[in-house]
Amino acid sequence: MTAQPQAPRVSASKTFLVSGLGTALEYYDFLIYGLAAGLVFNTVFFPSADPVVGTLYAFGAFGTGFLARPLGGIVIGHFGDKIGRKKMLTLTLVLMGVSSFLVGLLPGYATIGVWSPLLLVLLRLVQGFAAGGEWGGAALFGIERAPRGRRGLWGSFTSMGIGLGTLLGVGVFTLVSLAADDQLTPFAWRIPFLLGGALVLVGLYARLSMPEEAPPEHADGEADGGEVPLKAAVRRAPRTILCGLGISYGYNTIAYIGFTYFLSYLTGIGYSSTEALAGQLAYSVLLIPAAPLFAHFSDRWGRRPVMVLGGVVTAVFLFCYFPLVDSGHIAVAVAAFAVVGLVTGMTQGPVPTFLGEQFPARVRYSAMSASYQVGAAIGGGTASFVATGLMILSDQNPMAVAGYGAFAMLVLVACSLGLRETAHLSVEEINGEPSREAEQHGQPEPRLST
């Protein structure tokens, strides 16, 4: 068995620029759609006599982006494993930037009728395809270059990027809302999308300067006979794929309930759009440092304990969130949003490394992307739609939403316990090379190597 070639050495700041900042700019484009869906798309693209029904349609369109994410994860992950990470990360950034810019130019329903929501959904599908391939590749750029004992922290650069992109998106929407006197229609909502298309050029410059790497197809020294990387992963470790899917389902359900549905809920109970965005701003501010902090804890204490703790704490707090925001006090609501950001970071920080470490290098991009993005489509793509539907079915009882979120966290906890603990394994052990240390850890998951 040949030794694994080392990835080109890159500084932490350079890694964050490529992995974290690039993801921030891309997810800014992906996530501002969620903000617009909660605040304005119900009237611009889905006009209805009942605002709640219009919001339901808007969240349904928001969810279509998640339908394309598994396809993006599979296709882009496959070529990322075959020809390298750099080309694929550049492609995802370009696709996201162009589609976001076009959303900002798209005429509303009043101008072109039914073509307006149809084109919106089409552009959302392109965004979803790009986001599906982005997450895994950006995470791997940090994980595969991390110093010993820092894989969790360096992998969390992607999670920080998502938080930073969220903060940027919420900040821009808040400024636009204030400038437009809390009226985001008919033009003000377009500004964040047009700006996002331009900002992607910054991330593109960073990624084009990435060092070239050898294709990782045989990075662990084993020939695969030309087998498709994802097929190899599914055939040899189906339980790992399913557990990764469950973790992604749980995390993304909570993340998108917190990011999109909570925004709509606040405006529905009397808060202004600007006040609701202030809450989201607090959510993002706490999420950014929480992700690397708990990823660092996972380097020290293990991935599974941190993930389980995050799942339990989040489930409990969901039942406290709604009474807090229902108080009608903006300061209390903002504080509640801040806590949601903190507890979301407890699971968001370790997730990229925890899932990436379950697979050897030659199938890692494909396997972790497919597993994560299918879970994201099931959980995140339906979260706001399901939450809105539960509110309708329960006669506006928010505890139904809290119960659904707690169920998602239960799935996350169970699947985290079902995966092997990888925090203290070496790169060679993760890639399937037998060692005495691995036997001492008593890992239950069969290695993917033959």
LUMMARLUM-79829 format. One record per residue (C-alpha): residue in one letter; chain; y, z, x. Coordinates in Angstrom, 3 decimals, m for minus. Example, Ala and Ser with C-alpha at 12.3 -4.5 7.8 and 13.67 -1.06 7.14 Angstrom:
BEGIN
> A|A|m4.500|7.800|12.300 .
> S|A|m1.060|7.140|13.670 .
***
This chain:
BEGIN
> M|A|0.000|0.000|0.000 .
> T|A|3.305|m1.062|1.459 .
> A|A|6.268|1.252|1.585 .
> Q|A|8.912|0.932|m1.065 .
> P|A|12.016|m0.830|0.214 .
> Q|A|15.058|1.358|0.061 .
> A|A|17.943|0.343|m2.178 .
> P|A|21.148|m0.387|m0.263 .
> R|A|23.036|2.841|0.382 .
> V|A|26.148|3.196|m1.759 .
> S|A|28.600|6.100|m1.915 .
> A|A|28.842|8.312|m4.991 .
> S|A|32.299|6.953|m5.805 .
> K|A|31.127|3.343|m5.560 .
> T|A|28.076|4.144|m7.668 .
> F|A|30.250|5.723|m10.342 .
> L|A|32.583|2.721|m10.287 .
> V|A|29.692|0.334|m10.964 .
> S|A|27.533|2.548|m13.170 .
> G|A|29.982|4.918|m14.854 .
> L|A|33.227|2.962|m15.105 .
> G|A|31.497|m0.307|m15.915 .
> T|A|29.568|1.389|m18.725 .
> A|A|32.760|3.085|m19.911 .
> L|A|34.548|m0.232|m20.347 .
> E|A|31.542|m1.850|m22.013 .
> Y|A|30.843|1.029|m24.384 .
> Y|A|34.544|1.246|m25.181 .
> D|A|34.117|m2.171|m26.767 .
> F|A|30.881|m1.182|m28.489 .
> L|A|32.150|2.143|m29.822 .
> I|A|35.599|1.170|m31.087 .
> Y|A|33.711|m0.859|m33.655 .
> G|A|32.314|2.443|m34.934 .
> L|A|35.807|3.913|m35.164 .
> A|A|37.076|0.886|m37.046 .
> A|A|34.044|0.980|m39.356 .
> G|A|34.853|4.567|m40.277 .
> L|A|38.598|4.006|m40.723 .
> V|A|39.540|0.471|m41.682 .
> F|A|36.706|m2.099|m41.941 .
> N|A|35.876|m1.006|m45.487 .
> T|A|39.181|m2.524|m46.660 .
> V|A|39.593|m5.412|m44.182 .
> F|A|36.102|m6.934|m44.299 .
> F|A|34.295|m5.165|m47.167 .
> P|A|36.824|m4.589|m49.979 .
> S|A|35.359|m2.677|m52.915 .
> A|A|36.622|m0.819|m55.956 .
> D|A|34.890|2.304|m54.628 .
> P|A|36.023|3.230|m51.062 .
> V|A|32.729|5.083|m50.425 .
> V|A|30.737|1.921|m51.193 .
> G|A|33.011|m0.094|m48.907 .
> T|A|32.434|2.463|m46.157 .
> L|A|28.687|2.214|m46.746 .
> Y|A|28.857|m1.569|m46.236 .
> A|A|30.997|m1.125|m43.129 .
> F|A|28.463|1.287|m41.611 .
> G|A|25.689|m1.133|m42.548 .
> A|A|27.452|m3.841|m40.542 .
> F|A|27.940|m1.337|m37.722 .
> G|A|24.183|m0.782|m37.707 .
> T|A|23.406|m4.482|m37.271 .
> G|A|24.480|m4.173|m33.648 .
> F|A|21.556|m1.851|m33.135 .
> L|A|19.130|m4.475|m34.436 .
> A|A|19.918|m6.601|m31.389 .
> R|A|19.797|m3.733|m28.904 .
> P|A|15.984|m3.678|m28.525 .
> L|A|15.985|m7.440|m27.967 .
> G|A|18.724|m7.060|m25.361 .
> G|A|16.847|m4.239|m23.678 .
> I|A|13.618|m6.251|m23.539 .
> V|A|15.089|m9.595|m22.441 .
> I|A|17.698|m8.324|m20.001 .
> G|A|15.369|m5.579|m18.752 .
> H|A|12.662|m8.172|m18.053 .
> F|A|14.949|m10.302|m15.905 .
> G|A|16.399|m7.169|m14.318 .
> D|A|12.899|m6.286|m13.112 .
> K|A|12.186|m9.843|m12.017 .
> I|A|15.412|m11.013|m10.346 .
> G|A|17.421|m7.822|m9.823 .
> R|A|19.901|m5.562|m11.569 .
> K|A|23.221|m7.102|m10.470 .
> K|A|23.029|m10.413|m12.353 .
> M|A|22.021|m8.735|m15.581 .
> L|A|24.746|m6.082|m15.410 .
> T|A|27.333|m8.805|m14.887 .
> L|A|25.990|m10.746|m17.868 .
> T|A|26.118|m7.752|m20.231 .
> L|A|29.739|m7.047|m19.327 .
> V|A|30.853|m10.625|m19.982 .
> L|A|29.065|m10.797|m23.343 .
> M|A|30.577|m7.521|m24.485 .
> G|A|34.112|m8.392|m23.441 .
> V|A|34.159|m11.824|m25.083 .
> S|A|32.661|m10.594|m28.370 .
> S|A|35.098|m7.665|m28.547 .
> F|A|38.096|m9.945|m27.976 .
> L|A|36.906|m12.274|m30.740 .
> V|A|36.552|m9.366|m33.203 .
> G|A|40.218|m8.624|m32.557 .
> L|A|41.095|m12.209|m33.565 .
> L|A|38.820|m12.397|m36.617 .
> P|A|40.602|m13.025|m39.971 .
> G|A|39.920|m10.557|m42.778 .
> Y|A|38.167|m11.054|m46.117 .
> A|A|41.431|m11.842|m47.868 .
> T|A|41.941|m14.864|m45.584 .
> I|A|38.539|m16.561|m45.225 .
> G|A|36.405|m14.761|m47.792 .
> V|A|32.720|m14.146|m47.173 .
> W|A|32.868|m15.878|m43.760 .
> S|A|34.816|m12.887|m42.480 .
> P|A|32.038|m10.252|m42.770 .
> L|A|29.426|m12.815|m41.727 .
> L|A|31.245|m13.620|m38.477 .
> L|A|31.858|m9.914|m37.915 .
> V|A|28.125|m9.216|m38.153 .
> L|A|27.376|m12.135|m35.789 .
> L|A|29.753|m10.773|m33.149 .
> R|A|28.290|m7.317|m33.664 .
> L|A|24.832|m8.715|m32.922 .
> V|A|26.135|m10.130|m29.613 .
> Q|A|27.610|m6.724|m28.787 .
> G|A|24.290|m5.078|m29.568 .
> F|A|22.368|m7.511|m27.354 .
> A|A|24.721|m6.779|m24.444 .
> A|A|24.630|m3.004|m24.965 .
> G|A|20.834|m3.102|m25.095 .
> G|A|20.644|m4.456|m21.567 .
> E|A|23.566|m2.437|m20.199 .
> W|A|22.350|1.140|m20.500 .
> G|A|19.116|0.892|m18.514 .
> G|A|20.503|m1.217|m15.691 .
> A|A|23.606|0.916|m15.202 .
> A|A|21.521|4.100|m15.185 .
> L|A|19.081|2.665|m12.654 .
> F|A|21.884|1.694|m10.297 .
> G|A|22.623|5.416|m9.928 .
> I|A|19.070|6.771|m10.134 .
> E|A|17.623|4.406|m7.532 .
> R|A|20.392|5.175|m5.024 .
> A|A|20.617|8.933|m5.522 .
> P|A|20.108|11.376|m2.631 .
> R|A|17.096|13.656|m2.837 .
> G|A|17.526|16.309|m5.502 .
> R|A|20.445|14.469|m7.164 .
> R|A|18.752|11.859|m9.337 .
> G|A|19.700|13.650|m12.545 .
> L|A|23.350|13.927|m11.549 .
> W|A|23.674|10.343|m10.318 .
> G|A|21.817|9.043|m13.369 .
> S|A|24.319|10.849|m15.578 .
> F|A|27.126|8.600|m14.310 .
> T|A|26.105|6.298|m17.153 .
> S|A|26.350|9.176|m19.638 .
> M|A|29.777|10.037|m18.242 .
> G|A|30.722|6.398|m18.679 .
> I|A|29.747|6.486|m22.354 .
> G|A|31.871|9.629|m22.782 .
> L|A|34.746|8.053|m20.875 .
> G|A|34.513|4.898|m22.956 .
> T|A|34.524|7.043|m26.090 .
> L|A|37.593|8.918|m24.866 .
> L|A|39.365|5.678|m24.023 .
> G|A|38.520|4.174|m27.392 .
> V|A|39.572|7.258|m29.364 .
> G|A|42.743|7.578|m27.278 .
> V|A|43.775|3.974|m27.880 .
> F|A|43.009|4.224|m31.605 .
> T|A|44.995|7.479|m31.823 .
> L|A|48.035|5.950|m30.115 .
> V|A|47.840|2.877|m32.330 .
> S|A|47.483|5.072|m35.427 .
> L|A|50.531|7.132|m34.445 .
> A|A|52.594|4.046|m33.646 .
> A|A|51.643|2.474|m36.980 .
> D|A|52.536|5.659|m38.906 .
> D|A|48.881|6.355|m39.747 .
> Q|A|48.456|2.843|m41.215 .
> L|A|45.853|0.868|m39.213 .
> T|A|46.008|m2.252|m41.355 .
> P|A|46.662|m5.162|m41.301 .
> F|A|47.195|m5.762|m37.566 .
> A|A|47.270|m2.457|m35.674 .
> W|A|43.476|m2.032|m35.675 .
> R|A|43.129|m5.284|m33.716 .
> I|A|44.963|m3.980|m30.656 .
> P|A|42.058|m1.842|m29.294 .
> F|A|39.677|m4.842|m29.533 .
> L|A|42.045|m7.233|m27.782 .
> L|A|42.720|m4.643|m25.093 .
> G|A|38.993|m4.054|m24.641 .
> G|A|38.358|m7.713|m23.947 .
> A|A|40.966|m7.596|m21.183 .
> L|A|39.791|m4.282|m19.675 .
> V|A|36.285|m5.648|m19.150 .
> L|A|37.724|m7.726|m16.295 .
> V|A|38.136|m4.479|m14.313 .
> G|A|34.471|m3.635|m14.673 .
> L|A|33.508|m7.204|m13.886 .
> Y|A|35.303|m6.996|m10.544 .
> A|A|33.401|m3.812|m9.680 .
> R|A|30.039|m5.298|m10.561 .
> L|A|30.572|m8.547|m8.718 .
> S|A|31.135|m6.433|m5.606 .
> M|A|27.763|m4.671|m6.013 .
> P|A|25.422|m5.041|m3.031 .
> E|A|22.633|m7.537|m3.532 .
> E|A|19.164|m6.038|m3.908 .
> A|A|15.667|m7.395|m3.592 .
> P|A|13.875|m8.022|m6.890 .
> P|A|11.955|m4.817|m7.673 .
> E|A|8.884|m6.581|m9.051 .
> H|A|6.680|m5.297|m6.218 .
> A|A|8.885|m2.426|m5.080 .
> D|A|5.996|0.002|m5.239 .
> G|A|3.830|m2.250|m3.114 .
> E|A|1.367|m3.393|m5.786 .
> A|A|0.864|m6.900|m7.048 .
> D|A|0.788|m7.197|m10.815 .
> G|A|m0.783|m10.629|m11.102 .
> G|A|2.282|m12.010|m12.856 .
> E|A|1.966|m9.605|m15.789 .
> V|A|5.109|m9.124|m17.851 .
> P|A|6.631|m5.740|m16.819 .
> L|A|6.996|m4.406|m20.367 .
> K|A|3.459|m5.455|m21.265 .
> A|A|2.157|m3.592|m18.227 .
> A|A|4.036|m0.451|m19.224 .
> V|A|2.880|m0.540|m22.847 .
> R|A|m0.723|m1.199|m21.860 .
> R|A|m0.929|1.573|m19.278 .
> A|A|1.285|4.300|m20.737 .
> P|A|1.798|3.867|m24.498 .
> R|A|2.385|7.599|m25.037 .
> T|A|5.255|7.560|m22.557 .
> I|A|6.850|4.635|m24.388 .
> L|A|6.523|6.402|m27.755 .
> C|A|7.875|9.714|m26.463 .
> G|A|10.834|7.940|m24.887 .
> L|A|11.463|6.217|m28.207 .
> G|A|11.410|9.590|m29.998 .
> I|A|13.864|11.137|m27.546 .
> S|A|16.198|8.182|m27.975 .
> Y|A|15.910|8.377|m31.758 .
> G|A|16.849|12.052|m31.777 .
> Y|A|19.704|11.781|m29.302 .
> N|A|21.246|8.648|m30.812 .
> T|A|21.022|10.004|m34.348 .
> I|A|23.134|13.004|m33.382 .
> A|A|25.460|11.032|m31.112 .
> Y|A|26.368|8.507|m33.792 .
> I|A|26.585|11.021|m36.608 .
> G|A|29.016|12.897|m34.367 .
> F|A|30.918|9.813|m33.289 .
> T|A|31.169|7.735|m36.466 .
> Y|A|30.089|9.655|m39.563 .
> F|A|32.013|12.849|m38.788 .
> L|A|35.150|10.731|m38.522 .
> S|A|34.626|9.279|m41.982 .
> Y|A|33.717|12.716|m43.352 .
> L|A|36.999|14.244|m42.193 .
> T|A|39.142|11.531|m43.749 .
> G|A|37.071|11.846|m46.932 .
> I|A|37.895|15.556|m47.353 .
> G|A|41.615|15.169|m46.833 .
> Y|A|42.343|14.962|m43.111 .
> S|A|44.546|12.069|m41.990 .
> S|A|43.203|9.330|m39.703 .
> T|A|45.278|10.721|m36.843 .
> E|A|43.901|14.252|m37.363 .
> A|A|40.340|12.919|m37.483 .
> L|A|40.932|10.976|m34.263 .
> A|A|42.283|14.150|m32.651 .
> G|A|38.932|15.763|m33.387 .
> Q|A|37.121|12.821|m31.817 .
> L|A|39.404|13.132|m28.800 .
> A|A|38.271|16.742|m28.327 .
> Y|A|34.656|15.590|m28.735 .
> S|A|35.065|13.066|m25.917 .
> V|A|36.956|15.426|m23.588 .
> L|A|34.099|17.954|m23.698 .
> L|A|31.354|15.331|m23.533 .
> I|A|32.494|13.870|m20.205 .
> P|A|32.015|17.032|m18.073 .
> A|A|29.091|18.355|m20.156 .
> A|A|26.850|15.353|m19.363 .
> P|A|26.899|15.687|m15.536 .
> L|A|26.847|19.495|m15.737 .
> F|A|23.592|19.619|m17.679 .
> A|A|22.177|16.717|m15.674 .
> H|A|22.815|18.857|m12.584 .
> F|A|21.034|21.764|m14.264 .
> S|A|18.096|19.438|m14.909 .
> D|A|17.910|18.712|m11.166 .
> R|A|17.536|22.438|m10.557 .
> W|A|15.576|23.704|m13.561 .
> G|A|13.749|20.596|m14.700 .
> R|A|14.416|17.874|m17.269 .
> R|A|12.304|19.282|m20.087 .
> P|A|13.854|22.781|m20.296 .
> V|A|17.387|21.368|m20.472 .
> M|A|16.431|18.760|m23.083 .
> V|A|14.661|21.344|m25.250 .
> L|A|17.579|23.761|m24.996 .
> G|A|20.029|21.026|m25.951 .
> G|A|17.933|19.988|m28.946 .
> V|A|17.626|23.516|m30.318 .
> V|A|21.306|24.414|m29.824 .
> T|A|22.464|21.168|m31.434 .
> A|A|20.211|21.626|m34.471 .
> V|A|21.555|25.125|m35.065 .
> F|A|25.203|24.170|m34.646 .
> L|A|24.995|21.332|m37.178 .
> F|A|24.717|23.924|m39.946 .
> C|A|27.884|25.598|m38.630 .
> Y|A|29.927|22.414|m38.204 .
> F|A|30.493|21.526|m41.849 .
> P|A|31.723|24.980|m42.999 .
> L|A|34.140|24.960|m40.053 .
> V|A|35.724|21.600|m40.828 .
> D|A|35.658|22.301|m44.576 .
> S|A|38.090|25.166|m43.926 .
> G|A|40.905|22.616|m43.918 .
> H|A|42.465|23.926|m40.696 .
> I|A|42.982|21.162|m38.149 .
> A|A|42.703|23.549|m35.178 .
> V|A|39.307|24.762|m36.411 .
> A|A|38.148|21.196|m37.029 .
> V|A|39.192|20.105|m33.537 .
> A|A|37.359|23.096|m32.024 .
> A|A|34.241|22.186|m34.022 .
> F|A|34.402|18.627|m32.687 .
> A|A|34.754|19.988|m29.146 .
> V|A|31.561|22.019|m29.536 .
> V|A|29.749|18.937|m30.868 .
> G|A|30.771|17.105|m27.684 .
> L|A|29.498|19.968|m25.551 .
> V|A|26.082|20.210|m27.199 .
> T|A|25.701|16.415|m27.261 .
> G|A|26.215|16.395|m23.492 .
> M|A|23.305|18.812|m23.064 .
> T|A|20.873|16.040|m23.952 .
> Q|A|22.967|12.991|m23.050 .
> G|A|23.279|14.052|m19.404 .
> P|A|19.576|14.245|m18.439 .
> V|A|18.317|11.431|m20.721 .
> P|A|18.796|8.407|m18.386 .
> T|A|17.010|9.985|m15.431 .
> F|A|14.346|11.696|m17.537 .
> L|A|13.302|8.379|m19.095 .
> G|A|13.738|6.305|m15.935 .
> E|A|11.549|8.646|m13.894 .
> Q|A|8.625|8.100|m16.238 .
> F|A|8.039|4.557|m14.907 .
> P|A|7.484|2.940|m11.487 .
> A|A|10.147|0.617|m10.095 .
> R|A|8.523|m2.710|m10.943 .
> V|A|8.584|m2.058|m14.726 .
> R|A|11.349|0.550|m14.950 .
> Y|A|14.236|m1.547|m16.281 .
> S|A|12.080|m3.174|m18.966 .
> A|A|10.182|m0.069|m20.026 .
> M|A|13.038|2.432|m20.195 .
> S|A|15.382|m0.079|m21.847 .
> A|A|12.882|m1.101|m24.511 .
> S|A|11.857|2.478|m25.250 .
> Y|A|15.426|3.742|m25.406 .
> Q|A|16.891|0.823|m27.358 .
> V|A|14.205|0.782|m30.049 .
> G|A|14.872|4.490|m30.572 .
> A|A|18.612|3.825|m30.573 .
> A|A|18.180|1.153|m33.237 .
> I|A|16.137|3.465|m35.466 .
> G|A|18.325|6.518|m34.918 .
> G|A|21.829|5.438|m33.987 .
> G|A|21.829|2.224|m35.994 .
> T|A|21.033|4.027|m39.239 .
> A|A|22.663|7.427|m38.594 .
> S|A|25.985|6.920|m40.360 .
> F|A|24.429|4.823|m43.122 .
> V|A|21.766|7.474|m43.810 .
> A|A|24.320|10.294|m43.610 .
> T|A|26.581|8.542|m46.124 .
> G|A|23.612|7.865|m48.394 .
> L|A|22.483|11.494|m48.209 .
> M|A|25.950|12.627|m49.218 .
> I|A|25.797|10.363|m52.285 .
> L|A|22.277|11.466|m53.244 .
> S|A|23.037|15.175|m52.718 .
> D|A|26.257|15.095|m54.753 .
> Q|A|28.432|15.454|m51.638 .
> N|A|26.482|18.352|m50.093 .
> P|A|26.951|18.099|m46.278 .
> M|A|23.980|20.393|m45.624 .
> A|A|21.771|17.388|m46.365 .
> V|A|23.311|15.656|m43.335 .
> A|A|22.841|18.805|m41.228 .
> G|A|19.188|18.921|m42.243 .
> Y|A|18.657|15.308|m41.235 .
> G|A|20.305|15.927|m37.877 .
> A|A|18.129|18.995|m37.307 .
> F|A|15.034|16.904|m38.030 .
> A|A|16.145|14.360|m35.419 .
> M|A|16.540|17.165|m32.881 .
> L|A|13.044|18.426|m33.699 .
> V|A|11.702|14.973|m32.837 .
> L|A|13.649|15.017|m29.556 .
> V|A|12.286|18.431|m28.599 .
> A|A|8.675|17.501|m29.402 .
> C|A|8.852|14.230|m27.450 .
> S|A|10.552|15.911|m24.477 .
> L|A|7.640|18.324|m24.269 .
> G|A|5.278|15.342|m24.448 .
> L|A|6.597|13.734|m21.246 .
> R|A|5.758|14.807|m17.718 .
> E|A|8.258|16.898|m15.765 .
> T|A|9.683|14.678|m13.023 .
> A|A|12.688|16.519|m11.619 .
> H|A|10.973|17.671|m8.423 .
> L|A|8.763|14.644|m7.788 .
> S|A|9.470|12.286|m4.917 .
> V|A|10.236|8.598|m5.398 .
> E|A|6.756|7.761|m4.086 .
> E|A|5.081|10.023|m6.643 .
> I|A|7.136|8.536|m9.473 .
> N|A|6.096|5.059|m8.347 .
> G|A|2.451|6.037|m8.576 .
> E|A|1.466|6.863|m5.003 .
> P|A|m1.088|9.711|m4.987 .
> S|A|m0.110|12.924|m3.240 .
> R|A|m1.206|16.538|m3.065 .
> E|A|2.192|17.674|m4.352 .
> A|A|1.746|15.669|m7.551 .
> E|A|m1.656|17.242|m8.115 .
> Q|A|m0.138|20.699|m7.671 .
> H|A|2.415|19.882|m10.389 .
> G|A|m0.450|19.084|m12.738 .
> Q|A|1.190|16.028|m14.296 .
> P|A|m0.587|15.046|m17.514 .
> E|A|0.656|11.450|m17.742 .
> P|A|m1.629|8.828|m16.115 .
> R|A|0.150|6.883|m13.405 .
> L|A|1.040|3.299|m14.172 .
> S|A|m0.385|2.038|m10.887 .
> T|A|m3.919|0.682|m10.831 .
***
